[in-house]
Amino acid sequence: MAERAGRSDAPRGLVKSPVDLAGGIFLLALAVAGFAGAFGLPFGHLSAIGAGMVPKIMAVLVGAFGALLVAQGLTVQGDRLEAWSVRGPLFALGAVLVFAATIRTCGLLVAAPLAIIVAALADRDSKPREVAVLAVGMTVFSGLLFKELLGLPMPFDSMGLVPPGVAEAYGGIKSAAGQLLAPLKGAIGR
């Protein structure tokens, strides 16, 4: 009979499945945080749903699943916890923090590539050339999507890094595209 990795049929103490127990505790903590965040919101009733109904119900459901996982971890033989690296979560969270710290002062032109570079450090196999291409492509895509198509008030080049000639050419292309798409916008808007 083949054994699964991380699983042992040897008798254990109180905790039969450390993986399930840890997952259950995490879900319980998440449920408590979610319920606490929605605590001050009115619950309402089915005919007049309050702002707190969905978050509180979701928190209770997540907590119920967490309690089931804790019970399973204490009663059913399961996998042991394996060692894990903090590199991935550390750099993924770091990328979010770098983006949040730089978007208002430096604009999307600096914040997006910095966030992508920091996120790429989470994987040991990422190659600098691939990261550079991804950073440039995602910055252009994000600028077009959020700034131009959705019209969000997001700073793009707060530091003035784009040369004036390029900015003027972009403005001309944007104006010409707007004039070409004006009939389509008018047809859709009706």
Contact map, one row per residue, 1 for C-alpha under 8 A:
1110000000000000000000000000000000000000000000000000000000000000000000000000000000000000000000000000000000000000000000000000000000000000000000000000000000000000000000000000000000000000000000
1111000000000000000000000000000000000000000000000000000000000000000000000000000000000000000000000000000000000000000000000000000000000000000000000000000000000000000000000000000000000000000000
1111101100000000000000000000000000000000000000000000000000000000000000000000000000000000000000000000000000000000000000000000000000000000000000000000000000000000000000000000000000000000000000
0111111100000000000000000000000000000000000000000000000000000000000000000000000000000000000000000000000000000000000000000000000000000000000000000000000000000000000000000000000000000000000000
0011111000000000000000000000000000000000000000000000000000000000000000000000001000000000000000000000000000000000000000000000000000000000000000000000000000000000000000000000000000000000000000
0001111100000000000000000000000000000000000000000000000000000000000000000000001111000000000000000000000000000000000000000000000000000000000000000000000000000000000000000000000000000000000000
0011111110000000000000000000000000000000000000000000000000000000000000000000011100000000000000000000000000000000000000000000000000000000000000000000000000000000000000000000000000000000000000
0011011111000000000000000000000000000000000000000000000000000000000000000000001000000000000000000000000000000000000000000000000000000000000000000000000000000000000000000000000000000000000000
0000001111100000000000000000000000000000000000000000000000000000000000000000100000000000000000000000000000000000000000000000000000000000000000000000000000000000000000000000000000000000000000
0000000111110000000000000000000000000000000000000000000000000000000000000000000000000000000000000000000000000000000000000000000000000000000000000000000000000000000000000000000000000000000000
0000000011111000000000000000000000000000000000000000000000000000000000000000000000000000000000000000000000000000000000000000000000000000000000000000000000000000000000000000000000000000000000
0000000001111111000000000000000000000000000000000000000000000000000000000000000000000000000000000000000000000000000000000000000000000000000000000000000000000000000000000000000000000000000000
0000000000111111000000000000000000000000000000000000000000000000000000000000000000000000000000000000000000000000000000000000000000000000000000000000000000000000000000000000000000000000000000
0000000000011111000000000000000000000000000000000000000000000000000000000100000000000000000000000000000000000000000000000000000000000000000000000000000000000000000000000000000000000000000000
0000000000011111110010000000000000000000000000000000000000000000000000001110000000000000000000000000000000000000000000000000000000000000000000000000000000000000000000000000000000000000000000
0000000000011111110000000000000000000000000000000000000000000000000000001111110000000000000000000000000000000000000000000000000000000000000000000000000000000000000000000000000000000000000000
0000000000000011111110000000000000000000000000000000000000000000000000011111111100000000000000000000000000000000000000000000000000000000000000000000000000000000000000000000000000000000000000
0000000000000011111111000000000000000000000000000000000000000000000000001000011110000000000000000000000000000000000000000000000000000000000000000000000000000000000000000000000000000000000000
0000000000000000111111100000000000000000000000000000000000000000000000001000011110000000000000000000000000000000000000000000000000000000000000000000000000000000000000000000000000000000000000
0000000000000000111111110000000000000000000000000000000000000000000011011000011000000000000000000000000000000000000000000000000000000000000000000000000000000000000000000000000000000000000000
0000000000000010111111111000000000000000000000000000000000000000000011111100000000000000000000000000000000000000000000000000000000000000000000000000000000000000000000000000000000000000000000
0000000000000000011111111100000000000000000000000000000000000000000001000000000000000000000000000000000000000000000000000000000000000000000000000000000000000000000000000000000000000000000000
0000000000000000001111111110000000000000000000000000000000000000010011000000000000000000000000000000000000000000000000000000000000000000000000000000000000000000000000000000000000000000000000
0000000000000000000111111111000000000000000000000000000000000000111111000000000000000000000000000000000000000000000000000000000000000000000000000000000000000000000000000000000000000000000000
0000000000000000000011111111100000000000000000000000000000000000011001000000000000000000000000000000000000000000000000000000000000000000000000000000000000000000000000000000000000000000000000
0000000000000000000001111111110000000000000000000000000000000000010000000000000000000000000000000000000000000000000000000000000000000000000000000000000000000000000000000000000000000000000000
0000000000000000000000111111111000000000000000000000000000000110110000000000000000000000000000000000000000000000000000000000000000000000000000000000000000000000000000000000000000000000000000
0000000000000000000000011111111100000000000000000000000000000111011000000000000000000000000000000000000000000000000000000000000000000000000000000000000000000000000000000000000000000000000000
0000000000000000000000001111111110000000000000000000000000000010000000000000000000000000000000000000000000000000000000000000000000000000000000000000000000000000000000000000000000000000000000
0000000000000000000000000111111111000000000000000000000000100110000000000000000000000000000000000000000000000000000000000000000000000000000000000000000000000000000000000000000000000000000000
0000000000000000000000000011111111100000000000000000000001110110000000000000000000000000000000000000000000000000000000000000000000000000000000000000000000000000000000000000000000000000000000
0000000000000000000000000001111111110000000000000000000000100010000000000000000000000000000000000000000000000000000000000000000000000000000000000000000000000000000000000000000000000000000000
0000000000000000000000000000111111111000000000000000000000000000000000000000000000000000000000000000000000000000000000000000000000000000000000000000000000000000000000000000000000000000000000
0000000000000000000000000000011111111100000000000000001100100000000000000000000000000000000000000000000000000000000000000000000000000000000000000000000000000000000000000000000000000000000000
0000000000000000000000000000001111111110000000000000001100110000000000000000000000000000000000000000000000000000000000000000000000000000000000000000000000000000000000000000000000000000000000
0000000000000000000000000000000111111110000000000000000000000000000000000000000000000000000000000000000000000000000000000000000000000000000000000000000000000000000000000000000000000000000000
0000000000000000000000000000000011111111000000000000000000000000000000000000000000000000000000000000000000000000000000000000000000000000000000000000000000000000000000000000000000000000000000
0000000000000000000000000000000001111111100000000001001100000000000000000000000000000000000000000000000000000000000000000000000000000000000000000000000000000000000000000000000000000000000000
0000000000000000000000000000000000111111100000000001000100000000000000000000000000000000000000000000000000000000000000000000000000000000000000000000000000000000000000000000000000000000000000
0000000000000000000000000000000000001111110000000001000000000000000000000000000000000000000000000000000000000000000000000000000000000000000000000000000000000000000000000000000000000000000000
0000000000000000000000000000000000000111111000000111000000000000000000000000000000000000000000000000000000000000000000000000000000000000000000000000000000000000000000000000000000000000000000
0000000000000000000000000000000000000001111100000111100000000000000000000000000000000000000000000000000000000000000000000000000000000000000000000000000000000000000000000000000000000000000000
0000000000000000000000000000000000000000111110001111100100000000000000000000000000000000000000000000000000000000000000000000000000000000000000000000000000000000000000000000000000000000000000
0000000000000000000000000000000000000000011111011111100000000000000000000000000000000000000000000000000000000000000000000000000000000000000000000000000000000000000000000000000000000000000000
0000000000000000000000000000000000000000001111111100100000000000000000000000000000000000000000000000000000000000000000000000000000000000000000000000000000000000000000000000000000000000000000
0000000000000000000000000000000000000000000111111000000000000000000000000000000000000000000000000000000000000000000000000000000000000000000000000000000000000000000000000000000000000000000000
0000000000000000000000000000000000000000000011111000000000000000000000000000000000000000000000000000000000000000000000000000000000000000000000000000000000000000000000000000000000000000000000
0000000000000000000000000000000000000000000111111100000000000000000000000000000000000000000000000000000000000000000000000000000000000000000000000000000000000000000000000000000000000000000000
0000000000000000000000000000000000000000001111111110100000000000000000000000000000000000000000000000000000000000000000000000000000000000000000000000000000000000000000000000000000000000000000
0000000000000000000000000000000000000000111110011111100000000000000000000000000000000000000000000000000000000000000000000000000000000000000000000000000000000000000000000000000000000000000000
0000000000000000000000000000000000000000111100001111111000000000000000000000000000000000000000000000000000000000000000000000000000000000000000000000000000000000000000000000000000000000000000
0000000000000000000000000000000000000111111100000111111100000000000000000000000000000000000000000000000000000000000000000000000000000000000000000000000000000000000000000000000000000000000000
0000000000000000000000000000000000000000011110001111111110000000000000000000000000000000000000000000000000000000000000000000000000000000000000000000000000000000000000000000000000000000000000
0000000000000000000000000000000000000000000000000011111111000000000000000000000000000000000000000000000000000000000000000000000000000000000000000000000000000000000000000000000000000000000000
0000000000000000000000000000000001100100000000000011111111100000000000000000000000000000000000000000000000000000000000000000000000000000000000000000000000000000000000000000000000000000000000
0000000000000000000000000000000001100110001000000001111111110000000000000000000000000000000000000000000000000000000000000000000000000000000000000000000000000000000000000000000000000000000000
0000000000000000000000000000000000000000000000000000111111111000000000000000000000000000000000000000000000000000000000000000000000000000000000000000000000000000000000000000000000000000000000
0000000000000000000000000000001000000000000000000000011111111100000000000000000000000000000000000000000000000000000000000000000000000000000000000000000000000000000000000000000000000000000000
0000000000000000000000000000011101100000000000000000001111111110000000000000000000000000000000000000000000000000000000000000000000000000000000000000000000000000000000000000000000000000000000
0000000000000000000000000000001000100000000000000000000111111111000000000000000000000000000000000000000000000000000000000000000000000000000000000000000000000000000000000000000000000000000000
0000000000000000000000000000000000000000000000000000000011111111100000000000000000000000000000000000000000000000000000000000000000000000000000000000000000000000000000000000000000000000000000
0000000000000000000000000011011000000000000000000000000001111111110000000000000000000000000000000000000000000000000000000000000000000000000000000000000000000000000000000000000000000000000000
0000000000000000000000000011111100000000000000000000000000111111111000000000000000000000000000000000000000000000000000000000000000000000000000000000000000000000000000000000000000000000000000
0000000000000000000000000001000000000000000000000000000000011111111100000000000000000000000000000000000000000000000000000000000000000000000000000000000000000000000000000000000000000000000000
0000000000000000000000010010000000000000000000000000000000001111111110000000000000000000000000000000000000000000000000000000000000000000000000000000000000000000000000000000000000000000000000
0000000000000000000000111111000000000000000000000000000000000111111111000000000000000000000000000000000000000000000000000000000000000000000000000000000000000000000000000000000000000000000000
0000000000000000000000011001000000000000000000000000000000000011111111100000000000000000000000000000000000000000000000000000000000000000000000000000000000000000000000000000000000000000000000
0000000000000000000000010000000000000000000000000000000000000001111111110000000000000000000000000000000000000000000000000000000000000000000000000000000000000000000000000000000000000000000000
0000000000000000000110110000000000000000000000000000000000000000111111111000000000000000000000000000000000000000000000000000000000000000000000000000000000000000000000000000000000000000000000
0000000000000000000111111000000000000000000000000000000000000000011111111100000000000000000000000000000000000000000000000000000000000000000000000000000000000000000000000000000000000000000000
0000000000000000000010000000000000000000000000000000000000000000001111111110000000000000000000000000000000000000000000000000000000000000000000000000000000000000000000000000000000000000000000
0000000000000000100110000000000000000000000000000000000000000000000111111111000000000000000000000000000000000000000000000000000000000000000000000000000000000000000000000000000000000000000000
0000000000000011111110000000000000000000000000000000000000000000000011111111110000000000000000000000000000000000000000000000000000000000000000000000000000000000000000000000000000000000000000
0000000000000111100010000000000000000000000000000000000000000000000001111111000000000000000000000000000000000000000000000000000000000000000000000000000000000000000000000000000000000000000000
0000000000000011100000000000000000000000000000000000000000000000000000111111100000000000000000000000000000000000000000000000000000000000000000000000000000000000000000000000000000000000000000
0000000000000001100000000000000000000000000000000000000000000000000000011111110000000000000000000000000000000000000000000000000000000000000000000000000000000000000000000000000000000000000000
0000000010000001100000000000000000000000000000000000000000000000000000001011111000000000000000000000000000000000000000000000000000000000000000000000000000000000000000000000000000000000000000
0000001000000001111100000000000000000000000000000000000000000000000000001001111100000000000000000000000000000000000000000000000000000000000000000000000000000000000000000000000000000000000000
0000111100000000111100000000000000000000000000000000000000000000000000000000111110000000000000000000000000000000000000000000000000000000000000000000000000000000000000000000000000000000000000
0000011000000000111000000000000000000000000000000000000000000000000000000000011111000000000000000000000000000000000000000000000000000000000000000000000000000000000000000000000000000000000000
0000010000000000011000000000000000000000000000000000000000000000000000000000001111100000000000000000000000000000000000000000000000000000000000000000000000000000000000000000000000000000000000
0000010000000000000000000000000000000000000000000000000000000000000000000000000111110000000000000000000000000000000000000000000000000000000000000000000000000000000000000000000000000000000000
0000000000000000000000000000000000000000000000000000000000000000000000000000000011111000000000000000000000000000000000000000000000000000000000000000000000000000000000000000000000000000000000
0000000000000000000000000000000000000000000000000000000000000000000000000000000001111100000000000000000000000000000000000000000000000000000000000000000000000000000000000000000000000000000000
0000000000000000000000000000000000000000000000000000000000000000000000000000000000111111000000000000000000000000000000000000000000000000000000000000000000000000000000000000000000000000000000
0000000000000000000000000000000000000000000000000000000000000000000000000000000000011111110000000000000000000000000000000000000000000000000000000000000000000000000000000000000000000000000000
0000000000000000000000000000000000000000000000000000000000000000000000000000000000001111111000000000000000000000000000000110000000000000000000000000000000000000000000000000000000000000000000
0000000000000000000000000000000000000000000000000000000000000000000000000000000000001111111100000000000000000000000000001110000000000000000000000000000000000000000000000000000000000000000000
0000000000000000000000000000000000000000000000000000000000000000000000000000000000000111111110000000000000000000000000000100000000000000000000000000000000000000000000000000000000000000000000
0000000000000000000000000000000000000000000000000000000000000000000000000000000000000111111111000000000000000000000000000100000000000000000000000000000000000000000000000000000000000000000000
0000000000000000000000000000000000000000000000000000000000000000000000000000000000000011111111100000000000000000000001111100000000000000000000000000000000000000000000000000000000000000000000
0000000000000000000000000000000000000000000000000000000000000000000000000000000000000001111111110000000000000000000001100100000000000000000000000000000000000000000000000000000000000000000000
0000000000000000000000000000000000000000000000000000000000000000000000000000000000000000111111111000000000000000000000000000000000000000000000000000000000000000000000000000000000000000000000
0000000000000000000000000000000000000000000000000000000000000000000000000000000000000000011111111100000000000000001001100000000000000000000000000000000000000000000000000000000000000000000000
0000000000000000000000000000000000000000000000000000000000000000000000000000000000000000001111111110000000000000011111100000000000000000000000000000000000000000000000000000000000000000000000
0000000000000000000000000000000000000000000000000000000000000000000000000000000000000000000111111111000000000000001000000000000000000000000000000000000000000000000000000000000000000000000000
0000000000000000000000000000000000000000000000000000000000000000000000000000000000000000000011111111100000000000000000000000000000000000000000000000000000000000000000000000000000000000000000
0000000000000000000000000000000000000000000000000000000000000000000000000000000000000000000001111111110000000010011001000000000000000000000000000000000000000000000000000000000000000000000000
0000000000000000000000000000000000000000000000000000000000000000000000000000000000000000000000111111111000000011011000000000000000000000000000000000000000000000000000000000000000000000000000
0000000000000000000000000000000000000000000000000000000000000000000000000000000000000000000000011111111100000010000000000000000000000000000000000000000000000000000000000000000000000000000000
0000000000000000000000000000000000000000000000000000000000000000000000000000000000000000000000001111111110000000000000000000000000000000000000000000000000000000000000000000000000000000000000
0000000000000000000000000000000000000000000000000000000000000000000000000000000000000000000000000111111111100110000000000000000000000000000000000000000000000000000000000000000000000000000000
0000000000000000000000000000000000000000000000000000000000000000000000000000000000000000000000000011111111110111000000000000000000000000000000000000000000100000000000000000000000000000000000
0000000000000000000000000000000000000000000000000000000000000000000000000000000000000000000000000001111111100000000000000000000000000000000000000000000001100100000000000000000000000000000000
0000000000000000000000000000000000000000000000000000000000000000000000000000000000000000000000000000111111100000000000000000000000000000000000000000000000000110000000000000000000000000000000
0000000000000000000000000000000000000000000000000000000000000000000000000000000000000000000000000000011111111110000000000000000000000000000000000000000000111110000000000000000000000000000000
0000000000000000000000000000000000000000000000000000000000000000000000000000000000000000000000000000011111111110000000000000000000000000000000000000000001111110000000000000000000000000000000
0000000000000000000000000000000000000000000000000000000000000000000000000000000000000000000000000000001001111111000000000000000000000000001000100000000001111000000000000000000000000000000000
0000000000000000000000000000000000000000000000000000000000000000000000000000000000000000000000000000000001111111100000000000000000000000001000000000000000011000000000000000000000000000000000
0000000000000000000000000000000000000000000000000000000000000000000000000000000000000000000000000000011001111111110000000000000000000000000000000000000000001000000000000000000000000000000000
0000000000000000000000000000000000000000000000000000000000000000000000000000000000000000000000000111011001111111111000000000000000000000000000000000000000000000000000000000000000000000000000
0000000000000000000000000000000000000000000000000000000000000000000000000000000000000000000000000010001000011111111100000000000000000010011000000000000000000000000000000000000000000000000000
0000000000000000000000000000000000000000000000000000000000000000000000000000000000000000000000000000000000001111111110000000000000000011011000000000000000000000000000000000000000000000000000
0000000000000000000000000000000000000000000000000000000000000000000000000000000000000000000000100110000000000111111111000000000000000000000000000000000000000000000000000000000000000000000000
0000000000000000000000000000000000000000000000000000000000000000000000000000000000000000000001110110000000000011111111100000000000000000000000000000000000000000000000000000000000000000000000
0000000000000000000000000000000000000000000000000000000000000000000000000000000000000000000000100000000000000001111111110000000000100110000000000000000000000000000000000000000000000000000000
0000000000000000000000000000000000000000000000000000000000000000000000000000000000000000000000100000000000000000111111111000000000110010000000000000000000000000000000000000000000000000000000
0000000000000000000000000000000000000000000000000000000000000000000000000000000000000000001101100100000000000000011111111100000000000000000000000000000000000000000000000000000000000000000000
0000000000000000000000000000000000000000000000000000000000000000000000000000000000000000001101100000000000000000001111111100000000000000000000000000000000000000000000000000000000000000000000
0000000000000000000000000000000000000000000000000000000000000000000000000000000000000000001000000000000000000000000111111110010000100000000000000000000000000000000000000000000000000000000000
0000000000000000000000000000000000000000000000000000000000000000000000000000000000000001001000000000000000000000000011111111010000000000000000000000000000000000000000000000000000000000000000
0000000000000000000000000000000000000000000000000000000000000000000000000000000000000011111100000000000000000000000001111111000000000000000000000000000000000000000000000000000000000000000000
0000000000000000000000000000000000000000000000000000000000000000000000000000000000000011000000000000000000000000000000011111110000000000000000000000000000000000000000000000000000000000000000
0000000000000000000000000000000000000000000000000000000000000000000000000000000000000000000000000000000000000000000000001111110000000000000000000000000000000000000000000000000000000000000000
0000000000000000000000000000000000000000000000000000000000000000000000000000000000000000000000000000000000000000000000000011111000000000000000000000000000000000000000000000000000000000000000
0000000000000000000000000000000000000000000000000000000000000000000000000000000000000000000000000000000000000000000000011011111101100000000000000000000000000000000000000000000000000000000000
0000000000000000000000000000000000000000000000000000000000000000000000000000000000000000000000000000000000000000000000000000111111100000000000000000000000000000000000000000000000000000000000
0000000000000000000000000000000000000000000000000000000000000000000000000000000000000000000000000000000000000000000000000000011111110000000000000000000000000000000000000000000000000000000000
0000000000000000000000000000000000000000000000000000000000000000000000000000000000000000000000000000000000000000000000000000001111111000000000000000000000000000000000000000000000000000000000
0000000000000000000000000000000000000000000000000000000000000000000000000000000000000000000000000000000000000000000000000000011111111100000000000000000000000000000000000000000000000000000000
0000000000000000000000000000000000000000000000000000000000000000000000000000000000000000000000000000000000000000000110010000011111111110000000000000000000000000000000000000000000000000000000
0000000000000000000000000000000000000000000000000000000000000000000000000000000000000000000000000000000000000000000010000000000111111111000000000000000000000000000000000000000000000000000000
0000000000000000000000000000000000000000000000000000000000000000000000000000000000000000000000000000000000000000000000000000000011111111100000000000000000000000000000000000000000000000000000
0000000000000000000000000000000000000000000000000000000000000000000000000000000000000000000000000000000000000000000100000000000001111111110000000000000000000000000000000000000000000000000000
0000000000000000000000000000000000000000000000000000000000000000000000000000000000000000000000000000000000000001100110000000000000111111111000000000000000000000000000000000000000000000000000
0000000000000000000000000000000000000000000000000000000000000000000000000000000000000000000000000000000000000000100000000000000000011111111100000000000000000000000000000000000000000000000000
0000000000000000000000000000000000000000000000000000000000000000000000000000000000000000000000000000000000000000000000000000000000001111111110000000000000000000000000000000000000000000000000
0000000000000000000000000000000000000000000000000000000000000000000000000000000000000000000000000000000000000001100000000000000000000111111111000000000000000000000000000000000000000000000000
0000000000000000000000000000000000000000000000000000000000000000000000000000000000000000000000000000000000011001100000000000000000000011111111100000000000000000000000000000000000000000000000
0000000000000000000000000000000000000000000000000000000000000000000000000000000000000000000000000000000000000000000000000000000000000001111111110000000000000000000000000000000000000000000000
0000000000000000000000000000000000000000000000000000000000000000000000000000000000000000000000000000000000000000000000000000000000000000111111111000000000000000000000000000000000000000000000
0000000000000000000000000000000000000000000000000000000000000000000000000000000000000000000000000000000000000000000000000000000000000000011111111110000000000000000000000000000000000000000000
0000000000000000000000000000000000000000000000000000000000000000000000000000000000000000000000000000000000010000000000000000000000000000001111111111000000010000000000000000000000000000000000
0000000000000000000000000000000000000000000000000000000000000000000000000000000000000000000000000000000000000000000000000000000000000000000111111111100000000000000000000000000000000000000000
0000000000000000000000000000000000000000000000000000000000000000000000000000000000000000000000000000000000000000000000000000000000000000000011111111110000000000000000000000000000000000000000
0000000000000000000000000000000000000000000000000000000000000000000000000000000000000000000000000000000000000000000000000000000000000000000001111111111101000000000000000000000000000000000000
0000000000000000000000000000000000000000000000000000000000000000000000000000000000000000000000000000000000000000000000000000000000000000000001111111111111010000000000000000000000000000000000
0000000000000000000000000000000000000000000000000000000000000000000000000000000000000000000000000000000000000000000000000000000000000000000000111111111100000000000000000000000000000000000000
0000000000000000000000000000000000000000000000000000000000000000000000000000000000000000000000000000000000000000000000000000000000000000000000011111111000000000000000000000000000000000000000
0000000000000000000000000000000000000000000000000000000000000000000000000000000000000000000000000000000000000000000000000000000000000000000000001111111100000000000000000000000000000000000000
0000000000000000000000000000000000000000000000000000000000000000000000000000000000000000000000000000000000000000000000000000000000000000000000000111111110000000000000000000000000000000000000
0000000000000000000000000000000000000000000000000000000000000000000000000000000000000000000000000000000000000000000000000000000000000000000000000111011111000000000000000000000000000000000000
0000000000000000000000000000000000000000000000000000000000000000000000000000000000000000000000000000000000000000000000000000000000000000000000000010001111100000000000000000000000000000000000
0000000000000000000000000000000000000000000000000000000000000000000000000000000000000000000000000000000100110000000000000000000000000000000000000110000111110000000000000000000000000000000000
0000000000000000000000000000000000000000000000000000000000000000000000000000000000000000000000000000001101110000000000000000000000000000000000000000000011111100000000000000000000000000000000
0000000000000000000000000000000000000000000000000000000000000000000000000000000000000000000000000000000001111000000000000000000000000000000000100010000001111100000000000000000000000000000000
0000000000000000000000000000000000000000000000000000000000000000000000000000000000000000000000000000000001111100000000000000000000000000000000000000000000111111110000000000000000000000000000
0000000000000000000000000000000000000000000000000000000000000000000000000000000000000000000000000000000111100000000000000000000000000000000000000000000000111111100000000000000000000000000000
0000000000000000000000000000000000000000000000000000000000000000000000000000000000000000000000000000000011100000000000000000000000000000000000000000000000001111100000000000000000000000000000
0000000000000000000000000000000000000000000000000000000000000000000000000000000000000000000000000000000000000000000000000000000000000000000000000000000000001111111000000000000000000000000000
0000000000000000000000000000000000000000000000000000000000000000000000000000000000000000000000000000000000000000000000000000000000000000000000000000000000001111111000000000000000000000000000
0000000000000000000000000000000000000000000000000000000000000000000000000000000000000000000000000000000000000000000000000000000000000000000000000000000000001001111101100000000000000000000000
0000000000000000000000000000000000000000000000000000000000000000000000000000000000000000000000000000000000000000000000000000000000000000000000000000000000000001111111100000000000000000000000
0000000000000000000000000000000000000000000000000000000000000000000000000000000000000000000000000000000000000000000000000000000000000000000000000000000000000000011111110000000000000000000000
0000000000000000000000000000000000000000000000000000000000000000000000000000000000000000000000000000000000000000000000000000000000000000000000000000000000000000001111111000000000000000000000
0000000000000000000000000000000000000000000000000000000000000000000000000000000000000000000000000000000000000000000000000000000000000000000000000000000000000000011111111100000000000000000000
0000000000000000000000000000000000000000000000000000000000000000000000000000000000000000000000000000000000000000000000000000000000000000000000000000000000000000011111111110000000000000000000
0000000000000000000000000000000000000000000000000000000000000000000000000000000000000000000000000000000000000000000000000000000000000000000000000000000000000000000111111111000000000000000000
0000000000000000000000000000000000000000000000000000000000000000000000000000000000000000000000000000000000000000000000000000000000000000000000000000000000000000000011111111100000000000000000
0000000000000000000000000000000000000000000000000000000000000000000000000000000000000000000000000000000000000000000000000000000000000000000000000000000000000000000001111111110000000000000000
0000000000000000000000000000000000000000000000000000000000000000000000000000000000000000000000000000000000000000000000000000000000000000000000000000000000000000000000111111111000000000000000
0000000000000000000000000000000000000000000000000000000000000000000000000000000000000000000000000000000000000000000000000000000000000000000000000000000000000000000000011111111100000000000000
0000000000000000000000000000000000000000000000000000000000000000000000000000000000000000000000000000000000000000000000000000000000000000000000000000000000000000000000001111111110000000000000
0000000000000000000000000000000000000000000000000000000000000000000000000000000000000000000000000000000000000000000000000000000000000000000000000000000000000000000000000111111111000000000000
0000000000000000000000000000000000000000000000000000000000000000000000000000000000000000000000000000000000000000000000000000000000000000000000000000000000000000000000000011111111100000000000
0000000000000000000000000000000000000000000000000000000000000000000000000000000000000000000000000000000000000000000000000000000000000000000000000000000000000000000000000001111111110000000000
0000000000000000000000000000000000000000000000000000000000000000000000000000000000000000000000000000000000000000000000000000000000000000000000000000000000000000000000000000111111111000000000
0000000000000000000000000000000000000000000000000000000000000000000000000000000000000000000000000000000000000000000000000000000000000000000000000000000000000000000000000000011111111100000000
0000000000000000000000000000000000000000000000000000000000000000000000000000000000000000000000000000000000000000000000000000000000000000000000000000000000000000000000000000001111111110000000
0000000000000000000000000000000000000000000000000000000000000000000000000000000000000000000000000000000000000000000000000000000000000000000000000000000000000000000000000000000111111110000000
0000000000000000000000000000000000000000000000000000000000000000000000000000000000000000000000000000000000000000000000000000000000000000000000000000000000000000000000000000000011111111100000
0000000000000000000000000000000000000000000000000000000000000000000000000000000000000000000000000000000000000000000000000000000000000000000000000000000000000000000000000000000001111111110000
0000000000000000000000000000000000000000000000000000000000000000000000000000000000000000000000000000000000000000000000000000000000000000000000000000000000000000000000000000000000111111111000
0000000000000000000000000000000000000000000000000000000000000000000000000000000000000000000000000000000000000000000000000000000000000000000000000000000000000000000000000000000000001111111100
0000000000000000000000000000000000000000000000000000000000000000000000000000000000000000000000000000000000000000000000000000000000000000000000000000000000000000000000000000000000001111111110
0000000000000000000000000000000000000000000000000000000000000000000000000000000000000000000000000000000000000000000000000000000000000000000000000000000000000000000000000000000000000111111111
0000000000000000000000000000000000000000000000000000000000000000000000000000000000000000000000000000000000000000000000000000000000000000000000000000000000000000000000000000000000000011111111
0000000000000000000000000000000000000000000000000000000000000000000000000000000000000000000000000000000000000000000000000000000000000000000000000000000000000000000000000000000000000001111111
0000000000000000000000000000000000000000000000000000000000000000000000000000000000000000000000000000000000000000000000000000000000000000000000000000000000000000000000000000000000000000111111
0000000000000000000000000000000000000000000000000000000000000000000000000000000000000000000000000000000000000000000000000000000000000000000000000000000000000000000000000000000000000000011111
